[in-house]
Amino acid sequence: MPDFIRNGLQILLNVMKSVRPVDIVDILLLSYLVYLLLKLVRETRAVQLLKGIGLLFLVQVISNFIGLKSIAFITSLVLNAGLIAIIVLFQPELRRALEKFGQTTFRFSRMTFGTDESVTERWRYAIPVICEATEQLSRTNTGALIVIERSTKLGEHILNGVVMKAQPTIQLFGNIFYPKTPLHDGAVIMRDGIIWAAACFLPKPQKEELIDKHLGSRHRAAIGMSENSDAMVIVVSEETGQISVAQDGSIKRNFTRSSLEHLLTETLIPDEKDSAWGGGNFRLPFLKQKRRGKHQEGAGKASGQPAQEGNGSPSVSESAKEG
């Protein structure tokens, strides 16, 4: 065996011997973080920026190798300022990533962070009402935009609309979105199972050039809101009556009442079977998204009778909190 092969194998063996279990965990975590970063910047302008930075780095390496000092110096200055450029240009993506990590939910016995029994009961009442109202609006081709607030508070968007703090009913949704009423132009924002505000204006999407040209202003506003928060946005098309749901910067279409109700229940009602560490639980946002994704893939294919509305209505005033 040649000496260089023997030496290489010996070096590799020494490296393998020095690897500790914690090093393997470190490498796996780093690989997963890189995967999340690539998933975050996929199909955004960030991809083009990364390609440009990689090309500049390649130019600097080649310039240093062949002795082009001026080119190497200029590319070095540009790359040194690249970190600031990344922070500025990636601001929407970085914000969305930090918000997702901030959506982690902790629950231990009586101490509850992010959930509340009265809020859960209000959502149990509101979900069938939302689905029935959405189905009726869809049948009449009445355009509608319903934003369901979750972990990210939407106070700035609530303030630019008309604050209502009303218990949801089918008749109220129909009245709000009726074309000749003052409140129909804009979105309804729901918080803790309550219609908190109407006629709210939503932000534009960050990657508007990648959105299907056939989607109208309501769908684009829904995507924009889902990019800037973890809100779930329900859209009823005025042209086709089609029901869509926007989440995490993307939109899924062709929902039926039953598939919409299943998605809302899965997302908004805590799963009582989740448990860990002595009766509490710890759930990370990216794990919850995987669980939700299985149900979202079936949007528009679900069949069967929808759940009936509850007989009693939850109290609005007991735990409604303005943010």
Secondary structure, DSSP 8 states (H G I E B T S, - for coil): --HHHHHHHHHHHHHHHH--HHHHHHHHHHHHHHHHHHHHHTTSHHHHHHHHHHHHHHHHHHHHHHT-HHHHHHHHHHHHTHHHHHHHHTHHHHHHHHHHHTT-EEEETTEEES--HHHHHHHHHHHHHHHHHHHHHHHTT--EEEEE--SS--HHHHHTSEEEEE---HHHHHHHHSTTSTT-SSEEEEETTEEEEEEE-----TTGGGS-TT--HHHHHHHHHHHHSS-EEEEE-TTT--EEEEETTEEE----HHHHHHHHHHHHS--TT--BTTTBEEE-HHHHHHHHHHHHTTTTT--S------SS---STTT----
